[in-house]
Amino acid sequence: MNFFFDENLPPVWAAAVAALGNQRFDPGQVDKVVGARSKFAAGTADIAWMKELGEDRGARWTIISRDRFRKQKGAERLVQRQYGLSVFVLQKSWASKQYWEMTAQFIHWWPRIVEQACATERVAMEVPWSLSGRFTQI
């Protein structure tokens, strides 16, 4: 499984969770963890990078984002479904948190996100703030 961090998240998160998770997951659970800016130019349209990830047939991509992908009259959601991309969207309440609090909370959620992404395909899930919360389909 490959994980792509949208550019609306702190740029260092992808490298941080990749390093923290190095050899901590079962083989195949986490292959690549990349940030948007390490793969695409800043400001690349969501549809463009989603299509490119989807066309990477040798890899299964899961997107981590704060964007619910509802712009352009649903075109982003259509691309997500068409290419079989899974998406985990941080609940709106994450945006009101300070950087370190948000980062620490994400680290708590990371193993659960990996587990859920590996157990399901083609999903769009919301990640709640509360650790006692559950993923909800969006």
A tleap script that builds the chain and sets N, CA, C and O, in Angstrom:
source leaprc.protein.ff14SB
mol = sequence {
  NMET ASN PHE PHE PHE ASP GLU ASN LEU PRO
  PRO VAL TRP ALA ALA ALA VAL ALA ALA LEU
  GLY ASN GLN ARG PHE ASP PRO GLY GLN VAL
  ASP LYS VAL VAL GLY ALA ARG SER LYS PHE
  ALA ALA GLY THR ALA ASP ILE ALA TRP MET
  LYS GLU LEU GLY GLU ASP ARG GLY ALA ARG
  TRP THR ILE ILE SER ARG ASP ARG PHE ARG
  LYS GLN LYS GLY ALA GLU ARG LEU VAL GLN
  ARG GLN TYR GLY LEU SER VAL PHE VAL LEU
  GLN LYS SER TRP ALA SER LYS GLN TYR TRP
  GLU MET THR ALA GLN PHE ILE HIE TRP TRP
  PRO ARG ILE VAL GLU GLN ALA CYS ALA THR
  GLU ARG VAL ALA MET GLU VAL PRO TRP SER
  LEU SER GLY ARG PHE THR GLN CILE
}
set mol.1.N position { 0.846 -1.176 0.000 }
set mol.1.CA position { 0.000 0.000 0.000 }
set mol.1.C position { 0.887 1.234 0.000 }
set mol.1.O position { 1.889 1.295 0.713 }
set mol.2.N position { 0.512 2.203 -0.798 }
set mol.2.CA position { 1.214 3.481 -0.868 }
set mol.2.C position { 0.308 4.568 -0.311 }
set mol.2.O position { -0.908 4.535 -0.498 }
set mol.3.N position { 0.908 5.521 0.368 }
set mol.3.CA position { 0.159 6.608 0.982 }
set mol.3.C position { 0.655 7.938 0.442 }
set mol.3.O position { 1.858 8.189 0.372 }
set mol.4.N position { -0.293 8.783 0.062 }
set mol.4.CA position { -0.006 10.092 -0.513 }
set mol.4.C position { -0.614 11.158 0.392 }
set mol.4.O position { -1.821 11.154 0.634 }
set mol.5.N position { 0.214 12.065 0.891 }
set mol.5.CA position { -0.241 13.150 1.751 }
set mol.5.C position { -0.473 14.400 0.911 }
set mol.5.O position { 0.458 14.934 0.308 }
set mol.6.N position { -1.702 14.855 0.877 }
set mol.6.CA position { -2.104 16.040 0.131 }
set mol.6.C position { -1.306 17.250 0.632 }
set mol.6.O position { -0.835 17.267 1.769 }
set mol.7.N position { -1.162 18.254 -0.230 }
set mol.7.CA position { -0.377 19.418 0.177 }
set mol.7.C position { -1.100 20.317 1.168 }
set mol.7.O position { -0.524 21.306 1.621 }
set mol.8.N position { -2.334 20.009 1.516 }
set mol.8.CA position { -3.026 20.782 2.544 }
set mol.8.C position { -2.695 20.280 3.958 }
set mol.8.O position { -3.255 20.766 4.941 }
set mol.9.N position { -1.803 19.327 4.048 }
set mol.9.CA position { -1.300 18.824 5.332 }
set mol.9.C position { 0.139 19.300 5.505 }
set mol.9.O position { 0.800 19.641 4.524 }
set mol.10.N position { 0.630 19.325 6.743 }
set mol.10.CA position { 2.022 19.741 6.936 }
set mol.10.C position { 2.964 18.903 6.076 }
set mol.10.O position { 2.902 17.675 6.117 }
set mol.11.N position { 3.830 19.543 5.304 }
set mol.11.CA position { 4.699 18.828 4.368 }
set mol.11.C position { 5.591 17.766 5.014 }
set mol.11.O position { 5.965 16.800 4.349 }
set mol.12.N position { 5.931 17.919 6.261 }
set mol.12.CA position { 6.850 16.964 6.903 }
set mol.12.C position { 6.144 15.707 7.407 }
set mol.12.O position { 6.810 14.741 7.779 }
set mol.13.N position { 4.834 15.697 7.427 }
set mol.13.CA position { 4.129 14.527 7.961 }
set mol.13.C position { 4.461 13.246 7.216 }
set mol.13.O position { 4.672 12.208 7.843 }
set mol.14.N position { 4.512 13.295 5.917 }
set mol.14.CA position { 4.769 12.070 5.146 }
set mol.14.C position { 6.112 11.471 5.529 }
set mol.14.O position { 6.200 10.278 5.821 }
set mol.15.N position { 7.146 12.280 5.530 }
set mol.15.CA position { 8.481 11.779 5.891 }
set mol.15.C position { 8.519 11.322 7.349 }
set mol.15.O position { 9.174 10.331 7.674 }
set mol.16.N position { 7.830 12.032 8.212 }
set mol.16.CA position { 7.826 11.676 9.640 }
set mol.16.C position { 7.165 10.322 9.880 }
set mol.16.O position { 7.735 9.476 10.569 }
set mol.17.N position { 5.978 10.101 9.328 }
set mol.17.CA position { 5.319 8.813 9.568 }
set mol.17.C position { 6.031 7.673 8.851 }
set mol.17.O position { 6.006 6.534 9.315 }
set mol.18.N position { 6.669 7.979 7.714 }
set mol.18.CA position { 7.457 6.945 7.033 }
set mol.18.C position { 8.615 6.510 7.928 }
set mol.18.O position { 8.870 5.315 8.079 }
set mol.19.N position { 9.304 7.463 8.511 }
set mol.19.CA position { 10.436 7.142 9.382 }
set mol.19.C position { 9.974 6.447 10.662 }
set mol.19.O position { 10.582 5.464 11.085 }
set mol.20.N position { 8.918 6.943 11.271 }
set mol.20.CA position { 8.416 6.348 12.508 }
set mol.20.C position { 7.884 4.932 12.290 }
set mol.20.O position { 7.973 4.081 13.175 }
set mol.21.N position { 7.335 4.696 11.110 }
set mol.21.CA position { 6.755 3.389 10.825 }
set mol.21.C position { 7.705 2.410 10.162 }
set mol.21.O position { 7.332 1.269 9.886 }
set mol.22.N position { 8.930 2.846 9.904 }
set mol.22.CA position { 9.899 1.987 9.225 }
set mol.22.C position { 10.055 0.658 9.960 }
set mol.22.O position { 10.454 0.620 11.124 }
set mol.23.N position { 9.733 -0.427 9.264 }
set mol.23.CA position { 9.814 -1.797 9.777 }
set mol.23.C position { 8.911 -2.039 10.991 }
set mol.23.O position { 9.176 -2.940 11.786 }
set mol.24.N position { 7.859 -1.250 11.137 }
set mol.24.CA position { 6.892 -1.429 12.229 }
set mol.24.C position { 5.586 -2.046 11.753 }
set mol.24.O position { 4.741 -2.423 12.564 }
set mol.25.N position { 5.420 -2.148 10.437 }
set mol.25.CA position { 4.204 -2.721 9.877 }
set mol.25.C position { 4.539 -4.030 9.180 }
set mol.25.O position { 5.692 -4.276 8.826 }
set mol.26.N position { 3.537 -4.859 8.986 }
set mol.26.CA position { 3.732 -6.113 8.265 }
set mol.26.C position { 4.147 -5.813 6.820 }
set mol.26.O position { 3.774 -4.775 6.274 }
set mol.27.N position { 4.915 -6.713 6.200 }
set mol.27.CA position { 5.322 -6.507 4.803 }
set mol.27.C position { 4.105 -6.249 3.907 }
set mol.27.O position { 3.096 -6.950 3.987 }
set mol.28.N position { 4.224 -5.236 3.059 }
set mol.28.CA position { 3.151 -4.894 2.133 }
set mol.28.C position { 2.143 -3.909 2.670 }
set mol.28.O position { 1.380 -3.326 1.900 }
set mol.29.N position { 2.121 -3.706 3.985 }
set mol.29.CA position { 1.152 -2.744 4.517 }
set mol.29.C position { 1.514 -1.317 4.141 }
set mol.29.O position { 0.644 -0.536 3.756 }
set mol.30.N position { 2.774 -0.976 4.248 }
set mol.30.CA position { 3.229 0.371 3.911 }
set mol.30.C position { 4.448 0.251 3.004 }
set mol.30.O position { 5.546 -0.079 3.451 }
set mol.31.N position { 4.232 0.526 1.726 }
set mol.31.CA position { 5.342 0.477 0.782 }
set mol.31.C position { 5.992 1.853 0.657 }
set mol.31.O position { 7.173 2.020 0.962 }
set mol.32.N position { 5.210 2.838 0.205 }
set mol.32.CA position { 5.712 4.209 0.060 }
set mol.32.C position { 4.806 5.148 0.836 }
set mol.32.O position { 3.595 4.947 0.927 }
set mol.33.N position { 5.423 6.174 1.390 }
set mol.33.CA position { 4.684 7.273 2.007 }
set mol.33.C position { 5.305 8.540 1.431 }
set mol.33.O position { 6.472 8.839 1.681 }
set mol.34.N position { 4.510 9.286 0.653 }
set mol.34.CA position { 5.050 10.468 -0.014 }
set mol.34.C position { 4.166 11.682 0.213 }
set mol.34.O position { 2.947 11.577 0.343 }
set mol.35.N position { 4.808 12.819 0.256 }
set mol.35.CA position { 4.099 14.088 0.327 }
set mol.35.C position { 3.858 14.620 -1.072 }
set mol.35.O position { 4.593 14.301 -2.007 }
set mol.36.N position { 2.836 15.421 -1.206 }
set mol.36.CA position { 2.452 15.951 -2.526 }
set mol.36.C position { 3.599 16.667 -3.213 }
set mol.36.O position { 3.822 16.479 -4.409 }
set mol.37.N position { 4.321 17.476 -2.476 }
set mol.37.CA position { 5.373 18.288 -3.097 }
set mol.37.C position { 6.602 17.478 -3.490 }
set mol.37.O position { 7.446 17.957 -4.247 }
set mol.38.N position { 6.707 16.266 -2.983 }
set mol.38.CA position { 7.837 15.438 -3.411 }
set mol.38.C position { 7.529 14.700 -4.709 }
set mol.38.O position { 8.417 14.121 -5.334 }
set mol.39.N position { 6.259 14.730 -5.105 }
set mol.39.CA position { 5.855 14.004 -6.311 }
set mol.39.C position { 5.320 14.933 -7.403 }
set mol.39.O position { 5.423 14.619 -8.588 }
set mol.40.N position { 4.748 16.077 -7.006 }
set mol.40.CA position { 4.128 16.997 -7.956 }
set mol.40.C position { 4.518 18.433 -7.621 }
set mol.40.O position { 4.908 18.738 -6.494 }
set mol.41.N position { 4.407 19.296 -8.608 }
set mol.41.CA position { 4.682 20.717 -8.398 }
set mol.41.C position { 3.633 21.302 -7.458 }
set mol.41.O position { 2.483 20.863 -7.446 }
set mol.42.N position { 4.038 22.291 -6.675 }
set mol.42.CA position { 3.105 22.961 -5.766 }
set mol.42.C position { 1.925 23.507 -6.562 }
set mol.42.O position { 2.095 24.081 -7.638 }
set mol.43.N position { 0.742 23.319 -6.020 }
set mol.43.CA position { -0.457 23.833 -6.666 }
set mol.43.C position { -1.014 22.975 -7.786 }
set mol.43.O position { -1.952 23.393 -8.465 }
set mol.44.N position { -0.461 21.779 -8.001 }
set mol.44.CA position { -1.008 20.887 -9.032 }
set mol.44.C position { -2.473 20.596 -8.691 }
set mol.44.O position { -2.802 20.291 -7.545 }
set mol.45.N position { -3.319 20.691 -9.666 }
set mol.45.CA position { -4.758 20.470 -9.456 }
set mol.45.C position { -5.009 19.059 -8.923 }
set mol.45.O position { -4.358 18.098 -9.332 }
set mol.46.N position { -5.963 18.959 -8.005 }
set mol.46.CA position { -6.283 17.666 -7.398 }
set mol.46.C position { -6.583 16.600 -8.449 }
set mol.46.O position { -6.097 15.473 -8.355 }
set mol.47.N position { -7.372 16.955 -9.434 }
set mol.47.CA position { -7.754 15.973 -10.451 }
set mol.47.C position { -6.520 15.459 -11.193 }
set mol.47.O position { -6.441 14.272 -11.507 }
set mol.48.N position { -5.572 16.328 -11.474 }
set mol.48.CA position { -4.365 15.921 -12.204 }
set mol.48.C position { -3.553 14.907 -11.414 }
set mol.48.O position { -3.180 13.864 -11.952 }
set mol.49.N position { -3.269 15.197 -10.133 }
set mol.49.CA position { -2.455 14.241 -9.384 }
set mol.49.C position { -3.237 12.988 -9.031 }
set mol.49.O position { -2.657 11.906 -8.935 }
set mol.50.N position { -4.546 13.112 -8.834 }
set mol.50.CA position { -5.351 11.921 -8.551 }
set mol.50.C position { -5.340 10.976 -9.753 }
set mol.50.O position { -5.216 9.762 -9.594 }
set mol.51.N position { -5.470 11.538 -10.950 }
set mol.51.CA position { -5.421 10.702 -12.161 }
set mol.51.C position { -4.065 10.021 -12.288 }
set mol.51.O position { -3.987 8.833 -12.601 }
set mol.52.N position { -3.006 10.771 -12.046 }
set mol.52.CA position { -1.674 10.177 -12.174 }
set mol.52.C position { -1.469 9.050 -11.156 }
set mol.52.O position { -0.917 8.003 -11.494 }
set mol.53.N position { -1.908 9.260 -9.922 }
set mol.53.CA position { -1.811 8.180 -8.932 }
set mol.53.C position { -2.639 6.980 -9.378 }
set mol.53.O position { -2.196 5.836 -9.284 }
set mol.54.N position { -3.838 7.254 -9.858 }
set mol.54.CA position { -4.724 6.173 -10.303 }
set mol.54.C position { -4.182 5.393 -11.486 }
set mol.54.O position { -4.442 4.197 -11.617 }
set mol.55.N position { -3.437 6.058 -12.340 }
set mol.55.CA position { -2.872 5.395 -13.514 }
set mol.55.C position { -1.619 4.592 -13.184 }
set mol.55.O position { -1.112 3.855 -14.031 }
set mol.56.N position { -1.128 4.728 -11.980 }
set mol.56.CA position { 0.032 3.947 -11.522 }
set mol.56.C position { -0.487 2.556 -11.149 }
set mol.56.O position { -0.686 2.245 -9.975 }
set mol.57.N position { -0.696 1.747 -12.154 }
set mol.57.CA position { -1.349 0.443 -11.986 }
set mol.57.C position { -0.554 -0.531 -11.121 }
set mol.57.O position { -1.127 -1.486 -10.595 }
set mol.58.N position { 0.726 -0.317 -10.965 }
set mol.58.CA position { 1.530 -1.222 -10.151 }
set mol.58.C position { 1.421 -0.929 -8.672 }
set mol.58.O position { 2.042 -1.615 -7.861 }
set mol.59.N position { 0.648 0.072 -8.306 }
set mol.59.CA position { 0.578 0.478 -6.898 }
set mol.59.C position { -0.864 0.757 -6.489 }
set mol.59.O position { -1.686 1.189 -7.298 }
set mol.60.N position { -1.142 0.505 -5.246 }
set mol.60.CA position { -2.439 0.874 -4.653 }
set mol.60.C position { -2.198 2.113 -3.814 }
set mol.60.O position { -1.404 2.078 -2.873 }
set mol.61.N position { -2.868 3.206 -4.136 }
set mol.61.CA position { -2.661 4.470 -3.440 }
set mol.61.C position { -3.818 4.807 -2.512 }
set mol.61.O position { -4.988 4.619 -2.845 }
set mol.62.N position { -3.461 5.302 -1.357 }
set mol.62.CA position { -4.412 5.850 -0.399 }
set mol.62.C position { -4.021 7.296 -0.145 }
set mol.62.O position { -2.858 7.595 0.127 }
set mol.63.N position { -4.984 8.178 -0.234 }
set mol.63.CA position { -4.753 9.617 -0.072 }
set mol.63.C position { -5.135 10.029 1.347 }
set mol.63.O position { -6.181 9.634 1.862 }
set mol.64.N position { -4.276 10.825 1.963 }
set mol.64.CA position { -4.552 11.421 3.270 }
set mol.64.C position { -4.705 12.922 3.027 }
set mol.64.O position { -3.832 13.544 2.421 }
set mol.65.N position { -5.806 13.505 3.495 }
set mol.65.CA position { -6.086 14.902 3.156 }
set mol.65.C position { -6.992 15.558 4.192 }
set mol.65.O position { -7.572 14.893 5.050 }
set mol.66.N position { -7.095 16.872 4.090 }
set mol.66.CA position { -8.128 17.607 4.839 }
set mol.66.C position { -9.229 18.051 3.886 }
set mol.66.O position { -10.216 18.647 4.317 }
set mol.67.N position { -9.074 17.771 2.621 }
set mol.67.CA position { -9.991 18.179 1.567 }
set mol.67.C position { -11.031 17.080 1.344 }
set mol.67.O position { -10.677 15.913 1.175 }
set mol.68.N position { -12.291 17.446 1.343 }
set mol.68.CA position { -13.348 16.455 1.143 }
set mol.68.C position { -13.579 16.162 -0.346 }
set mol.68.O position { -14.448 15.362 -0.691 }
set mol.69.N position { -12.813 16.801 -1.214 }
set mol.69.CA position { -12.882 16.565 -2.659 }
set mol.69.C position { -14.294 16.746 -3.206 }
set mol.69.O position { -14.844 15.866 -3.868 }
set mol.70.N position { -14.859 17.905 -2.913 }
set mol.70.CA position { -16.203 18.208 -3.408 }
set mol.70.C position { -16.205 19.375 -4.377 }
set mol.70.O position { -17.265 19.871 -4.760 }
set mol.71.N position { -15.031 19.809 -4.770 }
set mol.71.CA position { -14.960 20.912 -5.728 }
set mol.71.C position { -15.287 20.388 -7.125 }
set mol.71.O position { -15.407 19.182 -7.335 }
set mol.72.N position { -15.423 21.281 -8.042 }
set mol.72.CA position { -15.628 20.968 -9.452 }
set mol.72.C position { -16.828 20.035 -9.675 }
set mol.72.O position { -16.770 19.119 -10.494 }
set mol.73.N position { -17.894 20.281 -8.944 }
set mol.73.CA position { -19.156 19.555 -9.130 }
set mol.73.C position { -18.999 18.039 -9.031 }
set mol.73.O position { -19.611 17.294 -9.797 }
set mol.74.N position { -18.185 17.592 -8.096 }
set mol.74.CA position { -18.031 16.162 -7.861 }
set mol.74.C position { -17.025 15.463 -8.750 }
set mol.74.O position { -16.887 14.242 -8.675 }
set mol.75.N position { -16.317 16.205 -9.590 }
set mol.75.CA position { -15.360 15.586 -10.518 }
set mol.75.C position { -14.245 14.851 -9.774 }
set mol.75.O position { -13.779 13.804 -10.224 }
set mol.76.N position { -13.819 15.402 -8.635 }
set mol.76.CA position { -12.748 14.744 -7.878 }
set mol.76.C position { -13.211 13.399 -7.329 }
set mol.76.O position { -12.472 12.416 -7.382 }
set mol.77.N position { -14.423 13.358 -6.807 }
set mol.77.CA position { -14.965 12.097 -6.288 }
set mol.77.C position { -15.107 11.072 -7.414 }
set mol.77.O position { -14.867 9.881 -7.214 }
set mol.78.N position { -15.493 11.537 -8.577 }
set mol.78.CA position { -15.615 10.653 -9.733 }
set mol.78.C position { -14.256 10.051 -10.094 }
set mol.78.O position { -14.159 8.853 -10.360 }
set mol.79.N position { -13.215 10.870 -10.105 }
set mol.79.CA position { -11.862 10.384 -10.406 }
set mol.79.C position { -11.422 9.391 -9.335 }
set mol.79.O position { -10.814 8.366 -9.641 }
set mol.80.N position { -11.732 9.700 -8.091 }
set mol.80.CA position { -11.377 8.785 -6.993 }
set mol.80.C position { -11.998 7.413 -7.212 }
set mol.80.O position { -11.321 6.393 -7.079 }
set mol.81.N position { -13.275 7.386 -7.543 }
set mol.81.CA position { -13.967 6.111 -7.781 }
set mol.81.C position { -13.469 5.420 -9.046 }
set mol.81.O position { -13.242 4.210 -9.062 }
set mol.82.N position { -13.303 6.206 -10.100 }
set mol.82.CA position { -12.873 5.658 -11.391 }
set mol.82.C position { -11.530 4.941 -11.274 }
set mol.82.O position { -11.336 3.888 -11.883 }
set mol.83.N position { -10.615 5.495 -10.508 }
set mol.83.CA position { -9.267 4.929 -10.402 }
set mol.83.C position { -9.068 4.059 -9.159 }
set mol.83.O position { -7.970 3.552 -8.927 }
set mol.84.N position { -10.104 3.889 -8.376 }
set mol.84.CA position { -10.003 3.003 -7.226 }
set mol.84.C position { -9.111 3.517 -6.109 }
set mol.84.O position { -8.473 2.734 -5.405 }
set mol.85.N position { -9.068 4.831 -5.947 }
set mol.85.CA position { -8.245 5.417 -4.893 }
set mol.85.C position { -9.021 5.435 -3.580 }
set mol.85.O position { -10.219 5.717 -3.561 }
set mol.86.N position { -8.337 5.135 -2.499 }
set mol.86.CA position { -8.943 5.288 -1.181 }
set mol.86.C position { -8.535 6.651 -0.628 }
set mol.86.O position { -7.446 7.148 -0.912 }
set mol.87.N position { -9.421 7.244 0.162 }
set mol.87.CA position { -9.182 8.576 0.709 }
set mol.87.C position { -9.531 8.569 2.200 }
set mol.87.O position { -10.584 8.075 2.605 }
set mol.88.N position { -8.641 9.116 2.989 }
set mol.88.CA position { -8.898 9.346 4.409 }
set mol.88.C position { -8.815 10.849 4.629 }
set mol.88.O position { -7.765 11.462 4.439 }
set mol.89.N position { -9.936 11.427 5.031 }
set mol.89.CA position { -10.053 12.874 5.201 }
set mol.89.C position { -10.125 13.186 6.693 }
set mol.89.O position { -10.935 12.613 7.422 }
set mol.90.N position { -9.270 14.099 7.133 }
set mol.90.CA position { -9.326 14.508 8.530 }
set mol.90.C position { -10.581 15.346 8.745 }
set mol.90.O position { -10.860 16.277 7.990 }
set mol.91.N position { -11.321 15.004 9.770 }
set mol.91.CA position { -12.552 15.711 10.112 }
set mol.91.C position { -12.267 17.208 10.240 }
set mol.91.O position { -11.154 17.604 10.585 }
set mol.92.N position { -13.249 18.017 9.968 }
set mol.92.CA position { -13.106 19.470 9.976 }
set mol.92.C position { -12.493 19.996 11.280 }
set mol.92.O position { -11.759 20.985 11.257 }
set mol.93.N position { -12.778 19.361 12.393 }
set mol.93.CA position { -12.281 19.842 13.693 }
set mol.93.C position { -10.755 19.822 13.798 }
set mol.93.O position { -10.194 20.526 14.638 }
set mol.94.N position { -10.074 19.037 12.969 }
set mol.94.CA position { -8.614 19.009 12.994 }
set mol.94.C position { -8.030 20.381 12.663 }
set mol.94.O position { -6.985 20.753 13.195 }
set mol.95.N position { -8.688 21.122 11.801 }
set mol.95.CA position { -8.169 22.403 11.320 }
set mol.95.C position { -8.031 23.447 12.425 }
set mol.95.O position { -7.236 24.378 12.301 }
set mol.96.N position { -8.787 23.300 13.488 }
set mol.96.CA position { -8.747 24.297 14.561 }
set mol.96.C position { -7.642 24.024 15.587 }
set mol.96.O position { -7.471 24.793 16.533 }
set mol.97.N position { -6.916 22.966 15.408 }
set mol.97.CA position { -5.891 22.575 16.379 }
set mol.97.C position { -4.531 23.177 16.030 }
set mol.97.O position { -4.239 23.470 14.871 }
set mol.98.N position { -3.721 23.351 17.052 }
set mol.98.CA position { -2.357 23.829 16.866 }
set mol.98.C position { -1.503 22.729 16.235 }
set mol.98.O position { -1.828 21.546 16.339 }
set mol.99.N position { -0.426 23.120 15.591 }
set mol.99.CA position { 0.426 22.197 14.847 }
set mol.99.C position { 0.852 20.979 15.659 }
set mol.99.O position { 0.646 19.850 15.214 }
set mol.100.N position { 1.439 21.175 16.836 }
set mol.100.CA position { 1.967 20.041 17.605 }
set mol.100.C position { 0.863 19.135 18.112 }
set mol.100.O position { 1.017 17.914 18.132 }
set mol.101.N position { -0.241 19.721 18.520 }
set mol.101.CA position { -1.378 18.913 18.981 }
set mol.101.C position { -1.931 18.072 17.830 }
set mol.101.O position { -2.224 16.888 17.996 }
set mol.102.N position { -2.067 18.693 16.674 }
set mol.102.CA position { -2.574 17.994 15.500 }
set mol.102.C position { -1.601 16.898 15.058 }
set mol.102.O position { -2.026 15.798 14.703 }
set mol.103.N position { -0.316 17.190 15.078 }
set mol.103.CA position { 0.691 16.211 14.674 }
set mol.103.C position { 0.694 15.008 15.615 }
set mol.103.O position { 0.717 13.863 15.164 }
set mol.104.N position { 0.670 15.271 16.920 }
set mol.104.CA position { 0.652 14.175 17.897 }
set mol.104.C position { -0.593 13.311 17.721 }
set mol.104.O position { -0.515 12.085 17.805 }
set mol.105.N position { -1.720 13.931 17.482 }
set mol.105.CA position { -2.964 13.178 17.301 }
set mol.105.C position { -2.900 12.326 16.034 }
set mol.105.O position { -3.374 11.190 16.016 }
set mol.106.N position { -2.310 12.883 14.980 }
set mol.106.CA position { -2.199 12.109 13.749 }
set mol.106.C position { -1.314 10.881 13.953 }
set mol.106.O position { -1.618 9.805 13.438 }
set mol.107.N position { -0.241 11.034 14.687 }
set mol.107.CA position { 0.649 9.895 14.964 }
set mol.107.C position { -0.129 8.795 15.692 }
set mol.107.O position { 0.080 7.610 15.433 }
set mol.108.N position { -1.019 9.185 16.594 }
set mol.108.CA position { -1.870 8.189 17.267 }
set mol.108.C position { -2.768 7.471 16.264 }
set mol.108.O position { -2.989 6.266 16.381 }
set mol.109.N position { -3.285 8.202 15.284 }
set mol.109.CA position { -4.214 7.629 14.312 }
set mol.109.C position { -3.525 6.810 13.234 }
set mol.109.O position { -4.147 5.929 12.642 }
set mol.110.N position { -2.260 7.080 12.967 }
set mol.110.CA position { -1.583 6.483 11.820 }
set mol.110.C position { -1.699 4.956 11.747 }
set mol.110.O position { -2.067 4.452 10.687 }
set mol.111.N position { -1.411 4.194 12.795 }
set mol.111.CA position { -1.559 2.731 12.670 }
set mol.111.C position { -2.982 2.291 12.323 }
set mol.111.O position { -3.169 1.318 11.592 }
set mol.112.N position { -3.978 2.998 12.838 }
set mol.112.CA position { -5.364 2.652 12.531 }
set mol.112.C position { -5.703 2.973 11.078 }
set mol.112.O position { -6.442 2.231 10.431 }
set mol.113.N position { -5.162 4.079 10.567 }
set mol.113.CA position { -5.383 4.431 9.164 }
set mol.113.C position { -4.767 3.365 8.267 }
set mol.113.O position { -5.398 2.912 7.312 }
set mol.114.N position { -3.536 2.965 8.571 }
set mol.114.CA position { -2.857 1.937 7.773 }
set mol.114.C position { -3.661 0.641 7.799 }
set mol.114.O position { -3.891 0.026 6.758 }
set mol.115.N position { -4.082 0.236 8.975 }
set mol.115.CA position { -4.851 -1.007 9.107 }
set mol.115.C position { -6.140 -0.948 8.293 }
set mol.115.O position { -6.467 -1.895 7.578 }
set mol.116.N position { -6.869 0.154 8.399 }
set mol.116.CA position { -8.142 0.292 7.678 }
set mol.116.C position { -7.903 0.351 6.168 }
set mol.116.O position { -8.652 -0.252 5.399 }
set mol.117.N position { -6.872 1.069 5.742 }
set mol.117.CA position { -6.572 1.180 4.311 }
set mol.117.C position { -6.221 -0.181 3.722 }
set mol.117.O position { -6.595 -0.483 2.589 }
set mol.118.N position { -5.513 -0.994 4.476 }
set mol.118.CA position { -5.125 -2.320 3.990 }
set mol.118.C position { -6.288 -3.301 3.995 }
set mol.118.O position { -6.296 -4.261 3.225 }
set mol.119.N position { -7.255 -3.068 4.848 }
set mol.119.CA position { -8.391 -3.982 4.976 }
set mol.119.C position { -9.507 -3.692 3.970 }
set mol.119.O position { -10.355 -4.547 3.717 }
set mol.120.N position { -9.504 -2.502 3.406 }
set mol.120.CA position { -10.582 -2.112 2.498 }
set mol.120.C position { -10.002 -1.521 1.221 }
set mol.120.O position { -8.843 -1.107 1.187 }
set mol.121.N position { -10.802 -1.486 0.193 }
set mol.121.CA position { -10.394 -0.867 -1.067 }
set mol.121.C position { -11.434 0.156 -1.469 }
set mol.121.O position { -12.615 0.030 -1.146 }
set mol.122.N position { -10.976 1.164 -2.176 }
set mol.122.CA position { -11.869 2.161 -2.764 }
set mol.122.C position { -12.826 2.778 -1.756 }
set mol.122.O position { -14.036 2.815 -1.982 }
set mol.123.N position { -12.289 3.256 -0.655 }
set mol.123.CA position { -13.138 3.857 0.359 }
set mol.123.C position { -12.836 5.341 0.499 }
set mol.123.O position { -11.753 5.812 0.149 }
set mol.124.N position { -13.806 6.052 1.010 }
set mol.124.CA position { -13.626 7.447 1.403 }
set mol.124.C position { -14.075 7.508 2.856 }
set mol.124.O position { -15.259 7.381 3.166 }
set mol.125.N position { -13.104 7.705 3.736 }
set mol.125.CA position { -13.383 7.674 5.168 }
set mol.125.C position { -12.985 8.993 5.814 }
set mol.125.O position { -12.030 9.649 5.400 }
set mol.126.N position { -13.739 9.360 6.832 }
set mol.126.CA position { -13.408 10.539 7.620 }
set mol.126.C position { -12.723 10.077 8.902 }
set mol.126.O position { -13.172 9.134 9.553 }
set mol.127.N position { -11.633 10.751 9.253 }
set mol.127.CA position { -10.884 10.444 10.460 }
set mol.127.C position { -11.319 11.436 11.536 }
set mol.127.O position { -11.065 12.633 11.402 }
set mol.128.N position { -11.967 10.965 12.597 }
set mol.128.CA position { -12.409 11.882 13.643 }
set mol.128.C position { -11.225 12.395 14.462 }
set mol.128.O position { -10.131 11.833 14.398 }
set mol.129.N position { -11.440 13.441 15.217 }
set mol.129.CA position { -10.384 13.957 16.089 }
set mol.129.C position { -10.183 13.024 17.280 }
set mol.129.O position { -9.052 12.661 17.604 }
set mol.130.N position { -11.254 12.646 17.914 }
set mol.130.CA position { -11.186 11.852 19.134 }
set mol.130.C position { -10.640 10.449 18.870 }
set mol.130.O position { -11.079 9.762 17.948 }
set mol.131.N position { -9.683 10.039 19.687 }
set mol.131.CA position { -9.125 8.702 19.540 }
set mol.131.C position { -10.138 7.601 19.841 }
set mol.131.O position { -9.966 6.462 19.407 }
set mol.132.N position { -11.187 7.936 20.577 }
set mol.132.CA position { -12.228 6.943 20.855 }
set mol.132.C position { -13.246 6.892 19.711 }
set mol.132.O position { -14.154 6.061 19.716 }
set mol.133.N position { -13.087 7.787 18.734 }
set mol.133.CA position { -14.000 7.814 17.601 }
set mol.133.C position { -13.730 6.710 16.614 }
set mol.133.O position { -12.756 5.968 16.739 }
set mol.134.N position { -14.607 6.607 15.624 }
set mol.134.CA position { -14.487 5.588 14.583 }
set mol.134.C position { -14.492 6.278 13.231 }
set mol.134.O position { -15.028 7.373 13.064 }
set mol.135.N position { -13.875 5.599 12.269 }
set mol.135.CA position { -13.936 6.095 10.895 }
set mol.135.C position { -15.394 6.090 10.451 }
set mol.135.O position { -16.163 5.196 10.804 }
set mol.136.N position { -15.755 7.096 9.677 }
set mol.136.CA position { -17.086 7.110 9.081 }
set mol.136.C position { -16.923 7.253 7.577 }
set mol.136.O position { -16.054 7.981 7.099 }
set mol.137.N position { -17.766 6.553 6.844 }
set mol.137.CA position { -17.709 6.638 5.382 }
set mol.137.C position { -18.294 7.956 4.929 }
set mol.137.O position { -19.313 8.406 5.453 }
set mol.138.N position { -17.651 8.574 3.957 }
set mol.138.CA position { -18.153 9.840 3.418 }
set mol.138.C position { -18.438 9.695 1.939 }
set mol.138.O position { -18.870 10.652 1.297 }
savepdb mol mol.pdb
quit
